[in-house]
Amino acid sequence: MDETRPFPLQGREISGTSNNRITMKTLATAFCSLSLTLVCTPGLTLADEPFNGKDLEGWSYKKKGKLVSKWVTGTPKLAPGNPKALAADGAGGAMVNVVTGHGQSIDIYSDQKWGSSRIELEVLVAKGANSGIYVMGEYEVQVLDSYGKEKLGGGDMGAIYGAQPPRTNACKKPGEWQKYEIDFLAPKFDAAGKKTANAKFLVVKLNGKVLHENVEMKGPTPSGVTGREAATGPIMFQGDHGPVAYRNISITPLKK
């Protein structure tokens, strides 16, 4: 076959100048590139996106007394005249906890569940705000306004709460989007339900900087969805501690 001829697509030829013509060589190159990408990431499958960017369909709330959810969707920004609060404009884009402080809302978690996975998401906090990312609904990576702090503890941004403080301060200013990348191994259980291997944070990155590697979790963090370990679980965002927003949530199962 002449590789410079227009490539037939559904009975028609895509023609034009030599610069925009789709050829067999072009398609072959694209296929090889895609195949190489898949080969280089053998432990991953296709990613799930539990937040559709428009509404909170597919999410549930953890009840806490008489508190009600203040989670909405929109574009978050620091509230005018109050940098310790968030406002939300528009109808979508991010999940925003529209409160001014502690104890005004409740936690939110996905209906979908995962085991071992790679989690990528972006988070934005108001000044002094506090939240948490609960992997599998039970193991917390801390979210806090720790911008500018030199001495970091177990409750600062990027800490694995109750287990290990971050090795460096990668926290941006309040009101700026920050990206987490978390590779996590779920706990394992035998046929009788007895745990045979602890959960483990393989890698935790914030804004491209490595905060943790190979941190084993002997048990769940307090205040999770159920307080019990399991083979799969949702992702939960703490909402009872302050104003925070999340977006671009991608969870990719790990084949381990």
N, C-alpha and C positions, 0 to 999 in steps of 0.2 A: 504493500500500500504506500502511496506517495504521502509522506508525513506533512507536506506543505499544503495539501488539499483541505478545504473546509470540512470539518467533522460533522457528519449527519446526526441530527438530534430529533427523534420522533418524526422521522420522515422528511425533515426539512434541513437545509444546510444553513449554518451560521456563517455568514460571509461578511466581508468588509475589507479594510486595509490589512496589511501584514502585521500591523501593530495590535489589532484587536481581534484577529482571527483565532478561534479556538481550534487547536490542532491535537492530533494524537500525542505528540510529544509533550504538549502542555499538560494534558490530562495525566499522562504517565508520570510526569515529574510531581504533580500534585499528589497522586496516589502514593508514590514512594515516600514523600515527605510525611504524609499522614501515617503510613505504616511505621516509619522510623519513630515518630512520636509515641505511638502505642507500645512499641517494643521497649523504648527507653523508660516507660513507667509501668512495669509489669504488675505492680501491686494494686493498681487503681482500676476502678470501673467508672461508669458515667456518673457525673455529679447530680445530686438532688438540690433543688432550690426551694426550701420550705416556705419562704416568704415571696409572694408573687409581686411585691412592689406596689400593689394597689389597695389591698384590704387585709384584714386579719383572718381570713378564711383559712382553716387548717391549724388554728392555734387555740389553746385553752388556757384557763387561768387557775392559779392555785389559791384557793379560798383562804382568807385570813381575817377572822372576826367579821366586823361589819364593813371592812374596807371594800371598795369597788375599783375596777380597773380604770386607769386614766391613760391607757395605751390608745394611740390613734395612729393614723398614717398621714404622712405629709413630708414637707421639707423642713428639717429642724434648723433653728437658729437661736442664739442666745437672746433671751427675752429683753426687749427694750427697757433700759433702766434697772435691770436686775440680772447680772451675769451668772447668778446662781440658779436661774430657772431657764427652761427651754420653751419656746413657742414653736408651733408647726403651721406652715403655710401649705396650701394646696391639698390635694386629695391622696397623693401617693409618694413613693420614693423611698421612704424609711419608716420603721416602726419607732414611734416617739412616745416616751413616757412623760406626759405633760404635767409636771408637778413642780413645786417650788422647794421641796425638801423631803425629809425622812417621814415615813409612815403615812403617805397619802395615796398609795396605789398598791398593786399586788403583782406577784410574779407571773410571767407568761411563758408557756412552753408549747412546743410543737406536738401535734397529734402523731406525726410520723416518728418512727424510732430507728435507731442505727446501733450497730456494734462498733467494731474498730473502724476508724474513719479519719479522714483529713477534713478539718473545718477551716474555712476561710470566711472572714466577715470583716466589716468595717463598723467602728463604734465611735460615737461622739458624746462627750460629757460636758455638762455645765461646770462652772467653777465650784470646786469642792465636792462635786457629785460622786456618788458611790453606787456601784452595781456589780454584777458578776455574771460570767458565762458558765453555766453548769453543763459540762459535757456529760452526755447520757443522763442528764437531769440530776446528777449526783456528785460530780467532781468539779469544784469551782476554780476557774481562772479569774482572778480579781480584776475589776474595772474600777478605777479611782482617778481623780484628778491629782496626779503626783508630779505635775510639771515643775521642773526646777529643783526638786528635792535631791540632796546629795547622799543622804543616808536612807537606805530603803529597808523596809521591814516586811513582814508576812502579810500585811494588809494593803500594800501599795500596788500600783498598776503593774500588772503582769505577774504578780505572785500567784503561786498555786496555794490557795488559802489553806492554812493550817499545816502545810507541808514544806514549802520552800519559798524564800523571797526571790525576786528576780536578780539576775547577776549584773544587770545594768539598767539605767533609767532611759528608756526609749520613748517616754511619754511626751506627747505634743501638748500645745496650749489648749485650754478649754475652748470649745467651739470649733476645733479642727477635727476632721475625720482621721481615724487611725486604723491600721489594718492588723488583725490577728491572723496567724497561720498556726494551726494546732494539729499535730499528728498524734493519734491516741489509740492505744490498744485496750480493748474491752477486757474485763475479767473473764475467766473461763470456769466452766462448771462441768462436773461429770453427770452421768445419767441420773444419779440420785439427787442432783441439785447441790452437791458439795463443791465449794469453790476450790479449784485446782491451780489457779494462777491469778495474781493480783492485776488490777488495772495499771496502766502505765502511760504517762505522758512521754512519748518518744522525743518530740521536739515542740517547743512553743516559741514562736517568733512574734515580735511586735515591731511594726514599721521596718521590717527587714532585719532586725537585730535578734540574735538568738538569746532567749532568756533562760531556757531550761532544756536539758537533755536527759532522757532516761530516768525520769522521776517516778518511782513506783508508789502506788497508792494502796495502803493496807486496808483502807475502808473508805466509805463515802464522806464527803464534806457535810457538816450539819446544814440543815435548812434546804435540802434538796426536794425533789418532787415527792418521793416516797420514803427516803431515808434508808432504802434497801438496795443492795447491789443486784444486778441482773445482767443477762447476756446482751440485752439491747435496752436502749432508753432514748428519750427525746433530747432536744436541746432546750435549755431553760435560760431565760434572762431575768435577773433579779430586778423587781420593780418597786419594792417596798422601801428602798433606801435613797432614792433620789432621781433627778432628771437625767435621762440617758436616751440615746437613739442608736438603732442598729439598721444596717442595710447590706445589700450584696452578700447575702448569706448563701454559702455553697458548701455542701457536705458530700464528700466522696467516700464511699465504702472502701476500706482497705482489705485486700484478700490475705489476711493473716490469722 
